[in-house]
């Protein structure tokens, strides 16, 4: 599985989203291997509301809480029959904004850029409290700081954000970003690419970094948030549309409540949660899922007062960074981009 693309939402063809699109409401089907526990069925006697949640990418441990919530009946306890689906060609943000799915896994990066372009999507919860992404390279390449990018080849997916990120980190260390060769490797496998075509790439450590550990391939990791607080943004997040918040707030609250239970389960019982994900998606490498889950579980909530909590300062900080690097053409209304109002315990 290739999980080294940081912000596919940035590449959306946003013009395809019509403002008058209707809300989806078809029959939902169960995801593979998911079954509610008997204890939950007593509370699920009343008719369930069918909703879809679309993933940002192929299933991985960023999504474990959703699969746990479905498997353990947490969504059913909230009156929902949740179908977990993978994104179409337009991407998760477009599906959520248009009503093709009620909920989705997104990124602060994509929501920020989308809202600047008029896409009515809102972040509901931070899946992980701090940014676990960064630039990775085999230890033998000796790339330990952004200064070491000089003379090296970076492999990415062709987003302007990549160039801006490399420039930002290198300029902070008085290094010349023009001396980095940047090539587009698309969805090529990280491990194949660094042996053949490139020196470093942008990855999530929770998946590709842990995979490197299991392969016994020592890796140097340069985390973005080590170089600027503005780069400690939320990635990924759970999102919905403004229309859902306005028209069906009770459904939004129910979904977030179920997801919160799922992620809390994954925090408390990482190995059991990993096995639920493996059962639901048997094509995944079990060793990788378990190891990744053990690494990621304490990072879901981390130092936040509760899972999912988001800060306005984080939304403003990254948007300011994007504006500074000409990735946005106007200032973000951060208050409209996210909400904590649907998290359990909110008034």
N, C-alpha and C positions, 0 to 999 in steps of 0.2 A: 504493500500500500504506500502510495506517495502522499505524504502529509507535510509537505514543506512549502505549500503555497499559503502565504500569510493573509492576503486580502482579496479573494476572488471577487468580492462585492465591488471592489474599486473598478473592475473591468466590465461592469454591467452595461448593457445598452439600455440606459434609463428612459430613453425616448419611447420605448415600447409600452411603458406603463400608462394606461389610460386612466384619467382621473375618475371616470364613472364606472370602473369595473365593479362587478357585484361580488358579494361574499360567497365563498365556496361552502357547500353543505351536503355533499354526496355521502353515500354509505361508506363507512370506514371498515377496513379489514385489519385483522391482527397482524403485527409484525412477527417475523419468524421466531418461533420458540417462546413467545411471550404468553404467559397465562397468569391470571390473578389468583392469589391465594384464597382459600375458602373463607378465612376470617374477614375478608373485605366484601364478600358477596352479600352478606346480610344488609350492608349499607347501600348496596347497589341494586336493590329491588326495583326502585323507580326507573323509568326510562332514562337512558344515558344520552347525553348530547355528543354527537359525532364531531370531532375536530381533527385537523391535521397539523403536525409539526414537521417542518422540512429541515433537514440537516444542511449544514454548509458544505459538507464534503463526505467522503465515505465514512462509515461508522468507526469511531475510535473512542478513547477514554474521555475526551471532552464531553461525550454524549452519554456517558454511563448513567447519570442520574435520571435521564429520560427513560432509558430502557428499564432501570430498576423501578421507577414509578409505575410503568406499565405492568411489569412482571409481578410486582408485589401488591397490585391493586390500589396504589395510592391515587391514581387518576380516577379510578372508579369510585373511591370514597368521596371524591369531590364532584361526582355526577358526570364524569366525562368518559367517553370512549375515544382514546387517542390513537391515531394512526401515525406512525413514524415513517416518513418517506424521504428519499434522496432527491436532491435538487435536479431540476430540468436544465436545459441549456441556458435559460435566462438567469438562473441562480436563485438562491433562497430569498434574498431581499426583494427581488422582483415578484416572486410568488406571493410573499407576504403582503407587499404593498398593493398588489392587484386583487387580493382576495382568493387566490388559488390555494393558499394555505392560511389558516388562522394564525399560526405561530411559526417561528423559525429560529435557527441558530445563525447568528450574525456576528459582526465585529464592530467595535467602535469606529474603526477606520472607514468601513463601508457605510455605516449609518451617517457618520459625519458628512462624507462627500455626497451621499444620497440626499440628505435633507437640504444641503446647499442648493441642490438641483431640483428641489420640490418634491422629493419622494416622501410620502407620509408614513414613515416607519419610526417606531419608538422602541428603545431598549427597556426591557422589564427587569432584568437581573444580570449581574456579572457572574458568569459560570466560574471563572477563576479570578481571584482578587488582584493578582499582579501579573504583569506581562512575562510570560515564560519563553518568549521567542527571542531569537538573536542570530548572529552570524556564526556558523559552524564550519570547521575545517578539520581534516585529519591532523593529528598531532605532528606528524612528520613534515607538514607544510610550514610549521613554526610561525603560525599566525596567532599571536597572543593579544595584540591590541590593534585598534584601527590603523595605527602607523604601519603595521605590517601588511596592510592591503596593497601598499605601493608595489607595483610590478607584478601583481597577482591578477588572476582571472576570476570574476564573479559570475555565477550562473543563476539567472532568475527567470521570471515569467513575462518581463517586458512592461512592468508598471513604472510610471514616473516616480512613485513613492520609493522604489528601490534606489534609484539614483540619488534622490534627496536624502535618504537615510544614510547611504554610504558617505555622501558629501558632508552631512551634518556631523557624523562621528569622526571623520578624518579631520575636518576643520577644527574641531575641538582639541585636536592633538597637533595642530599646525602641520598636517600632512597634506599632500597635493592629491585631490581626488581624480585629477585628470590622468594620473598614472596608474589607474585601475582599468583593466579591460573588462567590459560588461557584455555578456553574451546571453541570449535568450535560449534557455534549455527546455522551456515549456513545463511539461509534467514528467520530465525524465527523473528516474530514480536517483536520489542523492548519492547513494553508495557507488553506483555505476559512474555517475558524472564526475565525482571527485577523483576517481581512479583514471579517468580517460580524458575529460574535457576541461575541468575547472579546478580552482583551488578552494573556493568557499561558497556557501549558499546560506539562505535565510531559512531557518527551521524552527519548529517547536521542539524544545528539549524533551518534553514529556513523551513524545513519540519517537522521533528520529534519533534524538540523543540517547534515549534508553535503548533503542534498537542497536545503536553503535556499541553501547556497553555490553549487550548480550552477544554481539558479534566479536567482542574483544578487539574493537577498532578504536583506540584512544582518540578522543576528540577534544579540540580546543573550542570553547564556547564564549562568545562575546555577547552578553545579554544587553539589549537595548537600554533597559532601565538603569544600567550601571553608569550610563553617560549623561542622562538627563531625566529629571522627574517628569518632564512632559512626555517622555516615551514610555512611562509606566501606565499605559492605557489598558482598557478592558478588552480582552480578546481570548475567547469569544464571549458573546452575550446571548440571552434569549430575547426575542423581539416579537412585536406585533404591529398592527397598523393603527393609525389614529381612528379609523372607522370602528375597529373592534373595541377600542377603549371608550369611544363615545356611545356606541349602540349596544354593546354586550359586555359591560364591565364585570358582571358577575361571572361570565365565562372566563375572562382574563384572570380574575382573582382565583378562580378554581384551578386553572392551569398552573399558575405560579405556585399555588399551595401544594399541588401534587408534585411538581418538579422539585420544590424545596425539600419535600420529604424524601424524594429519590436521591438528591445530592447529599442530604444529611446521612442517609443510609450508606452511601458510598464513602463518606468521610469516616463514619464509625466502623464500617466493615468492608475495607477495600478488597480483600480477597474474595469475599462472598459476592460483592458487587461485580468484580471482574468476571466471575463465573456466570453471572446473569447475562453480561454482555456477550460472553463467549457462546452461551446457549442461544442467544437471539441471533448472533451473526457467526455461525460456525466456521466461516472461511478465514476468520482472523487467527493470527498466531497466538495460541494460548499463553505461551511463555512471555511474549511481548505484552499482551494485555494485562496479565497479572503484575508484571514488573512496572509497567507504566502506571497502572492504577495505584500501586503502593507509593510511587513517587508523587503522583498528582493529588491523591486524596487529601493530604493535609494542606494543599495549596488552594483548594476550592474556596475555603473561607479565609484561611490564613489569619491575618490580624484584624479582620473586620468584625463588627459586633454581631453580625449574622450573615449566613450565606446569601449572596446575591446583592448585597449592599453596594450602591454606587455613589460616588462623590461628584458634585458639580465641578469641583476644582480639577478633577481628572479629565472630565469632558472638555472643560475650557482649556486646559493645558495642552492637550494633543491638538485641538482645533487651532490654537494659537501657533503651534509648531507647524502645522500644515499650511496655515496662512503665511507664515514667515518664509516657507519654502515654496510658495506659489503653487501649492496643491489645491488651494481653495481661492475663489475670487471675491469672497466676502466673509464676514465674521459669522460664526455659528451662534444660533440661539440655543445655548446649551441646555437651558431649562426645559425646552420643548423636545430635546433629543432623547431624554431618559426619564424614568420615573421609578421611585421606590414605593409608590403608593399601594402596589399589589403584593408586596412581600408580606409573609406572615408576620403579624405583630404591628402592622401599620394601622394607623387610625383611619 
